[in-house]
């Protein structure tokens, strides 16, 4: 009997098995002079599909957390600075709160700004020095001055300066900005800012000669700002107020738009669709006596009547025509 041998080849597809490499069971011998790595020297293998996150990467803050951090860092100092500009405690708090409300409304842009604190400070100063505050009834009456006489004199000297000079003096000698930054924040050229600063210092030194030194003026401004207990509102209150203001103005805009659309629709429905000739205006008729009844005689009429009655008997003879 002849036996045929099946040629060598791959096994049938149904009986295929995956081959895997077997790891050696015995540990690999290290060369002389080297020791096997311990647990501390072994680095974990990176897992496939997961990005490597460095451990020293800062934690990402939410917009609300970043805003609260900026508010906690800047708000107390801004309230004291705006108090030096206005001399009013409530107005200083209101200006700072309004500035941070605007910052929360424009938070993506403010967060990407190179100086968010400077952005908020500029808006707070603008709100504090707005000329429209003079028309508000509660800002017409003066507030109680500081208790210290020296503080009262310094605050009075500041408030007598023009707003632009006062702002320049507070930024340079109070906040500590340099001259180009002060000029940029006050929207003036550097020579103009230097001139304002010089005139402001001279005006303050004329009232308070002991503050002619810029270092002494800087120290007294800090003492005056720190003497008043000026607190700021909570950041959650500011964010909530900003959101409520946005909702109010959004609803007001929607209501105004609906009113305009309704008035336009009503006009289109009630307006005439064809030409109607206008009615000629009325004209007064002349030459017609006024309608009126007999009234009492005036003094002139009575005098004329008496004159006619007297002239009936003594007048000229009546002329009669004669036939010829």
C-alpha positions in Angstrom: 0.0 0.0 0.0 1.3 3.3 -1.0 1.2 6.0 1.6 1.1 9.6 0.5 2.5 12.3 2.6 0.8 15.6 3.0 3.1 18.4 2.1 4.2 20.7 4.9 2.2 23.9 5.0 0.1 26.1 7.3 -2.6 24.3 9.2 -6.2 24.8 8.4 -7.7 28.1 9.3 -10.0 26.5 11.9 -7.0 25.0 13.8 -4.7 28.0 13.7 -3.3 29.1 17.0 -1.6 32.4 17.8 2.0 32.0 18.7 3.3 34.0 21.6 6.8 34.4 22.8 7.5 33.0 26.1 9.5 35.1 28.6 12.4 33.4 30.2 11.6 32.2 33.6 15.1 32.7 34.9 16.3 36.2 35.6 18.7 37.8 33.2 22.2 37.9 34.7 23.6 41.4 34.9 27.2 42.1 33.9 29.8 42.2 36.6 29.9 45.5 38.5 26.2 46.3 38.0 23.3 45.5 40.2 19.8 44.7 39.3 17.6 47.8 39.3 15.5 48.2 42.4 11.9 49.4 42.6 13.0 53.0 43.0 15.1 52.9 39.9 12.5 51.4 37.7 10.4 53.9 35.7 6.8 53.0 35.0 6.0 52.4 31.4 3.7 55.0 29.8 0.3 53.7 29.2 -0.7 53.7 25.6 -3.4 56.2 24.5 -3.0 58.5 27.5 -1.1 61.8 27.3 1.7 62.5 29.6 0.6 65.2 32.1 3.4 66.9 33.9 3.0 66.9 37.7 4.2 70.5 38.0 1.5 71.9 35.7 -0.6 74.6 37.5 -4.2 73.8 38.2 -6.7 75.4 35.8 -9.1 77.9 37.4 -12.6 78.4 36.4 -13.7 81.9 35.2 -15.5 82.5 38.5 -12.4 81.5 40.6 -10.1 83.6 38.5 -12.4 86.6 38.8 -12.7 86.1 42.6 -8.9 85.9 42.9 -8.5 89.2 40.9 -11.2 90.8 43.0 -9.7 89.8 46.3 -6.3 91.1 45.2 -7.3 94.4 43.8 -10.7 95.5 45.3 -9.6 96.7 48.8 -6.7 98.8 47.4 -8.9 100.2 44.6 -11.6 101.4 47.1 -8.9 103.3 49.0 -7.5 104.9 45.8 -11.0 106.0 44.5 -11.6 107.5 48.0 -8.6 109.7 47.4 -10.1 110.8 44.1 -13.6 111.5 45.2 -13.5 112.0 49.0 -16.7 110.0 49.3 -16.7 106.5 50.8 -20.0 105.2 49.2 -19.0 106.5 45.8 -15.6 104.8 46.0 -17.3 101.5 46.8 -19.8 102.0 44.0 -17.2 102.8 41.4 -15.1 99.8 42.2 -18.1 97.5 42.2 -19.2 98.9 38.9 -15.8 98.4 37.4 -15.7 94.8 38.4 -19.2 94.3 37.1 -18.0 95.5 33.7 -14.9 93.3 34.0 -17.2 90.2 34.6 -19.3 91.1 31.6 -16.1 91.3 29.5 -14.3 88.6 31.4 -12.8 86.7 28.4 -11.2 89.9 27.1 -10.1 91.1 30.6 -8.6 87.7 31.5 -6.5 87.8 28.3 -5.4 91.4 28.9 -1.7 91.8 29.8 -2.7 93.8 32.9 -6.2 92.9 34.2 -5.6 95.0 37.4 -4.8 98.1 35.3 -7.9 97.5 33.2 -10.1 97.4 36.3 -8.3 100.4 37.8 -8.8 102.6 34.8 -12.6 101.8 34.7 -12.9 102.4 38.4 -11.2 105.8 38.1 -13.5 106.7 35.2 -16.6 105.8 37.1 -15.5 107.7 40.2 -14.6 110.9 38.3 -17.7 110.9 36.1 -19.3 114.4 36.0 -22.8 112.9 36.1 -22.5 112.2 39.9 -23.2 115.9 40.6 -26.8 115.4 39.5 -27.5 112.6 41.9 -29.4 113.8 45.0 -27.4 111.6 47.5 -24.1 112.9 46.3 -25.0 116.6 46.7 -24.6 116.6 50.4 -21.0 116.4 51.8 -19.9 113.4 53.7 -18.2 113.5 57.1 -14.5 114.5 56.8 -11.7 112.4 58.3 -11.2 112.7 62.0 -7.5 113.7 61.9 -7.1 117.4 61.0 -4.0 116.7 58.9 -5.9 114.1 56.9 -8.7 116.7 56.4 -6.3 119.3 55.1 -4.6 116.8 52.7 -8.0 115.5 51.4 -9.2 119.1 50.9 -6.0 119.9 49.0 -6.5 116.9 46.7 -10.2 117.7 46.0 -9.3 121.2 45.0 -7.2 119.9 42.1 -8.7 119.4 38.7 -9.7 115.8 38.1 -7.0 115.1 35.6 -4.3 116.5 37.9 -5.7 114.6 40.9 -5.7 111.3 38.9 -2.2 111.8 37.8 -1.0 112.6 41.3 -2.7 109.5 42.8 -1.3 107.2 40.1 2.2 108.4 40.3 2.7 109.3 44.0 0.0 107.1 45.4 -0.1 103.9 43.4 3.6 104.1 42.3 3.3 103.9 38.5 6.1 105.3 36.4 5.5 108.3 34.2 4.9 106.5 30.9 2.4 104.1 32.5 0.7 107.1 34.2 0.5 108.9 30.9 -0.9 105.8 29.1 -3.6 105.3 31.8 -4.7 108.9 31.8 -4.7 109.0 28.0 -2.2 111.8 27.7 1.3 112.2 26.4 4.3 111.8 28.7 5.1 115.6 28.7 1.5 116.4 29.5 1.5 113.9 32.4 4.7 115.3 33.7 3.3 118.9 33.5 0.1 117.8 35.4 2.2 116.0 38.0 4.3 119.1 38.6 1.4 121.5 38.9 -0.4 119.1 41.2 2.6 118.8 43.5 3.0 122.6 43.5 -0.6 123.1 44.4 -0.4 120.6 47.3 2.9 122.1 48.5 1.3 125.6 48.5 -1.3 124.4 51.0 0.9 121.9 52.9 4.6 123.0 52.7 5.7 119.9 54.6 4.6 117.7 51.7 6.9 119.4 49.1 9.1 116.2 49.3 7.6 113.5 47.0 8.6 110.8 49.5 6.7 112.6 52.2 3.7 113.1 49.9 3.7 109.4 49.0 3.8 108.4 52.7 0.9 110.7 53.6 -1.2 109.5 50.7 -0.8 105.9 52.0 -1.6 107.0 55.5 -4.7 108.9 54.4 -6.0 105.9 52.3 -5.3 103.5 55.1 -6.9 105.6 57.8 -10.5 105.1 56.5 -12.1 101.7 57.0 -13.4 101.1 53.5 -14.6 97.6 52.8 -15.5 96.0 49.5 -18.5 93.8 48.7 -18.1 90.1 48.2 -17.1 88.9 44.8 -20.2 86.7 44.5 -22.4 89.7 45.1 -20.5 91.6 42.3 -20.9 88.7 39.9 -24.6 88.3 40.7 -25.2 92.0 40.3 -23.5 92.0 36.9 -25.5 89.1 35.7 -28.7 90.7 36.9 -27.9 93.9 35.1 -27.2 91.9 31.9 -30.6 90.2 32.2 -32.4 93.5 32.8 -30.9 95.2 29.8 -31.4 92.2 27.6 -35.1 92.1 28.6 -35.4 95.8 28.0 -33.9 95.5 24.6 -36.2 92.7 23.7 -39.2 94.7 25.0 -38.2 97.7 23.0 -37.7 95.6 19.8 -41.1 94.0 20.3 -42.7 97.5 20.7 -41.1 98.8 17.5 -42.2 95.7 15.6 -45.7 96.0 17.0 -46.0 99.7 16.1 -44.7 99.0 12.6 -47.2 96.2 12.1 -50.1 98.3 13.3 -49.0 101.1 11.0 -48.9 98.8 8.0 -52.4 97.3 8.8 -54.1 100.7 9.3 -52.4 102.8 6.6 -54.4 103.5 3.5 -53.7 101.4 0.4 -54.8 103.9 -2.2 -54.4 107.6 -2.8 -56.9 109.8 -1.2 -57.0 113.4 -2.4 -56.7 115.9 0.4 -59.6 118.1 1.4 -59.1 121.8 0.4 -58.8 124.0 3.4 -61.7 126.2 4.4 -61.7 129.9 3.4 -63.5 132.7 5.2 -66.4 134.5 3.3 -66.1 138.2 3.3 -68.8 140.9 3.1 -71.4 139.1 5.1 -72.5 140.9 8.3 -72.1 139.1 11.5 -75.2 137.5 12.9 -76.4 139.1 16.0 -79.5 140.3 17.8 -80.5 143.8 19.0 -78.7 144.5 22.2 -78.8 147.5 24.5 -77.9 150.8 23.1 -74.5 152.2 23.8 -73.9 155.7 25.1 -73.1 157.0 21.6 -76.3 155.4 20.2 -78.4 157.0 23.0 -76.8 160.4 22.3 -77.5 160.1 18.6 -81.1 159.2 19.3 -81.7 162.2 21.5 -80.1 164.4 18.9 -82.4 163.1 16.2 -85.5 163.5 18.4 -84.7 167.2 19.0 -84.1 167.9 15.4 -87.5 166.7 14.2 -89.4 170.0 15.0 -86.7 172.5 14.5 -85.2 171.1 11.4 -85.5 172.5 7.8 -88.8 172.3 6.0 -89.6 169.2 4.0 -89.2 169.7 0.3 -92.1 168.5 -1.8 -91.9 168.3 -5.6 -94.1 170.7 -7.5 -95.7 170.0 -10.8 -95.0 172.7 -13.5 
